[in-house]
Amino acid sequence: MTDAELETLLLSLESDRVERKESARDKERICQAVCAFANDLPDHRQPGVIFVGARDDGSCAGLTVTDDLLRELAGLRTDHEILPFPNLRVEKRILRGCEIAVLIVLPSDSPPVRYRGRIWVRAGSRRAIATPDEERRLNEKRRARDLPFDLRPFPSASLADLDLDLFRRTYLPSAVPSEILRANRRPEESQLTSLRLLSGEPGGVPTAIGLLVLGKDPRRYLPGAYVQFLRIDGTELTAPIKDEEEIDGPLPELWRRLDDKLRAHVTVAIDPRISPAVQQPDYPLPALRQLALNALLHRNYESSHAPVRIYWFTDRIEIHSPGGPYGQVNRANFGQPGITDYRNPHLAEAMKNLGYVQKFGVGIAIARQELERNGNPPLEFQVEDSYVLAIVRRRP
């Protein structure tokens, strides 16, 4: 947006595309505004703008806009639980002689967007949690747009293919705050649609994310939705196999079984040189968890029927994720701090809801930190167009 366009919005006291904040101290309200502009309930199909450093009347608040402040505001995209990720751009601008941090929020292609489980909307001067009717309108907007693969409906599937008990018992309470659930007793099909697990067509058509998270048999519709685990008694694939398993099922079940498998194969030794004696694993479990979750999250479910493969050799672990780098991530910048993109943004949301991900974009950094702390060699990657391979070397 040009300076002239931004100045017009800054001084427009009637526009519902504008919020003004004197400082960045109230991040809660800034995040609510980002969420509301991403939902674009009035269907402007134009960006909403948050001016940080401006008073309510558009005058200058005298804020000094530093690089640290810009990084902090840009971090709201992932740090403050706005899901799915908003299309957010943060810039420093000089408008009418005043330093201002400008947050430009584009309408989401897959509303409703939630902040901490709540759907915020803006219409006129009102910013509030969406009513059931407003939420329905947002769902209808989503169905009219070109969707990422993980939101596409599977017409051959039906509501009967989803484990509704798992939805009631596990997913719904983790995705929606309890007070919202108590206040809004909508039909279950409406709840599934709001959370993108159904597409909203009459009769209920599961989406890819619905089948991955709740599917009784996800592989029936997504053949690659499983993990192939091999424990190999040697350093080559031709060596004898000590343990093998195909781990599948809806995401909560798949992750429980995979976590149990990783835990069972980590060997813990006692180092007698240290007093008191310290238990030292050959691989740090937190690092393996982060890398396995990354493989499940970032893999290509659309055009590859290959599973995520975890090959556990005597000297290393190889974790293969089908699908190469995506979006702004490429071979040159892969694994660099702050460089991340999402082939499956709504699977990322589901993992966040289920508690598997605490903060986006830091999984590789955590894995590297845990390996260094445990005394393992540095993490290695092979990044190709069709796959990403993570290699974890055994602790000497």
N, C-alpha and C positions, 0 to 999 in steps of 0.2 A: 504494500500500500504506500502511496506517495505521502509526503509530508502534508500536502494540501488536503488530501482525503482524511488524514488523521486529525488535522486541526479542525476540520468541519465537524467530525464526530466528537472531538474533545469538547467543543463549545455547544454541541447539541444536547440540551437538557431534557429533551423529550424522547430521544431515541432509546429503544430497548436493546440496542446492540452495543451499549457502552456501560462500563462500570469505571468508577474513579476511586483510587485509594491514595491517601496521603503518604503512606509508607507500606512496607511489605510485612509489617508486624502481624497483621491479622491474616495468616495463611489459610485459616479455615474458610473465611469468606471468599478469599481469592480462589480457592479450589472449588467452592460451590459455584462461583461465577464461571469458571472454566467449564465445569460440568454442564451448566445451564446453556452456555453458548454452543457447546458441542452438540447438545440435544436439539437446538434450533427449533423449538416448538412452534413459533410463528411461521416457520418455513421460509425465512428470508433467503436462504441459500447464499448468504454472504457472511463474511467473518464477523464475529463479535470481538470487541477490543476492550482490554482492561488497561487503564492508564495508572501506573503506580508512580506517584509523585505529583498528583493533581488533586485539588480540592473538589468538593461536590459541584461548585459553580464553574469548574474548568480552569480556575486560576492556579498559579504555580505554588506548590507546597515547599519548594526549596530543598528537595531531596537530592543528595549526591548519588549518582548511579555508578556504582563500581562494577568491576568485572566479577567480583565475588557475589554481588547482588544478582547479576544477570545469571550466573551459574546456579544460584539458589532458586531463582524463579524457573529456570529451564528444568530444574530437577523435579518440579511439581508434576511433570508428565508421568514420572514413575514413583516418586518418593511418597506421594500422598494418596495413593490408592484410588486413582481415577481410572475406571475400567469400563469398556476397552480403552486403550491408550488414546488420548486426544491428539488431534493434529494441532500442535501448539508451537508457535514461533515467538521467541523473546528477543527484543532488540532495544538498544539505546537510541533515542531520538532527541533532537533539540527542536521543540515545538514552541513557537512564539517566545523564543529566547529562554526556554525552561528545559532543564534536563528531566527526561521522563523515561522510565522503563515501560515499554509497550509489549503487552502480551496479545498476540493475534491468534484467535481460536477459530479454526475452520469447522463447519458443520460436519458431524460424524456421518459416515456412510452406513453405520450399523447401530443406530440408537435402539433402546435407551442406553445412555452412558450413566454410570453410577459413581458417586463419590462415597466411599465407605458404605457401600450397599444401598445408598439412597439416590433416587432419581431427582435431580434438581432441574428446574425449568425456569425460563424467564419470559414473561409476557407483559408488555408495558412496564410499569415500575415495579412489578411484583416478581420477586425471586422466592421460590418455595419448593417444597417437595411435591412432586407430581401427584395429581389425583388419579384415581383409576381410569377415568376417561382420557386424561392427558397421556397416561402411559399407553393406553390402547392406540391413540393417535400416533405415538412414536413407533410402536410396533408396526403399524400400517406403513409408515414412511420407510422403515427398514425393508419391508418386503418388496417395495417398488424399486429398489436399487440393485446394482450389480454387487454381489456379495463375495467376500473371500471364501475360500473353499470350506473352512471349518464352520461357516454358517449356511452352506447350501443344503437344501432339503434333499432327502432321499425318498422319492415317491414310492419306491417298492417297500419301504419300511412303514411301520404303523406304531401307534402308541403301545401296542402289546409287546413291541420289541424292547421297551424301556423298563428297567427295574424301578417301579414307582415306590416301592418300600425304601430302596436306597435313596431315592430323591427325598422322601419325607424325613427319613432318619438322619441322613448325613449331609446331602448337598444343600437343601433348602435352608436349614438353620445356619449353615456356614456362609451362605451367600447373602442373606437378607437379615438385617437387624431384628431382634425379637419384638421390639415395639411396633415395627412396621407389620410384622406378621400378625400380631395381636389385633391391630387396627384394621387390617385388610383381609377379610375372609373370602377371597375370590376362589372360583373353581380351580381345581388343580391344573387343568389344561391351560388356563390363563396364566398361572404361575410359571409353568414350563415354557410358555411362549415368551413371557417377559424376560426370562433368563436365557433365551435363545436356544433352548433345548428342543423346542418345536418351532417350526417355521410359521405357524399361524394359519395354514390352509385348513379348510373345513375337515373335521375328523382328526386333525393332528398329524402332521408329517414330521418325523424326527429330522433334525439337522445332523451334520457330521459331528459337531461337538456334543450333541445329545447322545449319539451312538457311542462316542468315545468315552463319555463320562458315565452314562447310565445304561448302555446297551447290554442286554443279557448275553449277546454273542456279537461283539463289535466286528469280529473278523468275517462275519457273514457279508458285511457291507464294505468293510475296510480291511482287505486281506492282510495288509502289513501291520495291523494294529496289535503287535505282540513283541516280546523280547525273546531272542534266542540266546540262552546262556549255556556256555561250555566251559567246564574246568578241565584243562589239558595237562597231562603229566609229562611235560616237556616244554621245549621252546618253539616247536613247530606244530602246524596244524595236523601233520601226519602222526604225531605222538599219540599214545593211548588216551582215551577220554575217561576221566574219573567221575564226572557228573555232567548231566545235560538235562535241560528242561526248556520247554516252550511256555513262557509266562504270559498269560493273556487275561481277558475279562474287562469289566468296566474299570475306569481309571483308579478308583479307590482300592479295588481288589488287586489289580495289577501291581500298583505301587506297594501295597502291603506284602505281597508275595516276593516282589523283587527286593525290597528292603530286607526281608528275612533271609533271602538267598545271599545277598552281599554280606550281611552280618555273620552268617554261618561259615563263610569261606575266609574271613579275615582271621589270620593267626596272630595271637598275642603272646609275646615272649617276655620274660622277666630279665631285666638287665642287672646282673649281680654287681656290676662295677659301681652302681649308684646306691647310696645309702640315704634313706631307706630305698629298697628295691622298687623300681618303676616298671610298670607294664608297658611294653612298647609294641604296637601292632605293625605288621609288615606293610599295611596300607591304612591310612586314616579313613575311617568310615565316612566322616562328613565330606571329604573330597570326592569319594566314589558316589555318594548320593547326589552331589551337585552335578557331576558330569553325566550321571544316568538321567537325571531330570532334564538337563539341557538336551540330551539326545532325544528324549521323548517329546519335548516341547518344540524343538526346531526342525524336526525331521519333515520330509515331504510325504504326506499321506495321500496326496492327490494322484501323482503319476508314478509312484513306486510302490510295489507290493512286497518289497524286502522288509524284513523286521529290523528293529534295533538289535545289534549283535554285541554281546559282551563275551569276549574270549579271555579266559583267565589262565595264562601260562605260568610256568614256575618262576619266571623272572620279570613278568610284566602283565598288565591288563590292557586289552585293546577294546575300546568302545566305539562302534561304528554307527553313525547316524546317517540314514539315507537322505540325500538332498544336500547340495552344496550351500555356500553362503547365499544370503537373501537380502534384497533391498540395499541399504547403504553399507552392509557388511561385504567385504571382498577378501581375496586372498592376502592382500597387502596389509589390511588393517584388522584382520581377524584376531580376536582376543584382546584388543587394546581397550583400556578403560574408557567407558563412555560411548563406545561404538557398539550399538545393538540395533536389531530390527527383528520383526516378528512375522514369519510366514503364517503362523497360526495364532493371531492375536487373541482369539476368544478361548482357545485352549490355555493360553497364558492366564487369562482371567479366571478360568476354572481352577487352575493350579493354585492361584493366589487365594481364591475362595476356600479351597480345601486345606490351606495352610502349608502347602509344599514349598511355596515361594514366599519369602519375607520381603524381598526387595529385588526389583528387576535389574538386570544388567550387571550383576556382581557375581554370578555363579562361578565363572572361570577364575576371577580374582580370589574368591574364597577357597576354591580347590587348590590354587597355587600356594596360598598362604598355609593351608593345612598340610600340604605335602612338605613344604619347607620346614614347618614346625616339627614334623614327624621325622625329618631326616631323609626323606625320599629324594631321588633326583628330580630335576625340574620337569614339569609337565610338557609333553610334546604334542604337536598337532600336524596332521597331514590334511590339507584343505584342497579338495578337488571340486570340479563342477557338479559331480553327482553324489558326493558323500563328504563327510567330515569324520576323520579318525582321530580320537584322543588316545594317547599312549601314556600309561602310568607305570613307571618303573618301580620295582620292589625296593624296599629299604635295604641297604647293604647290611 
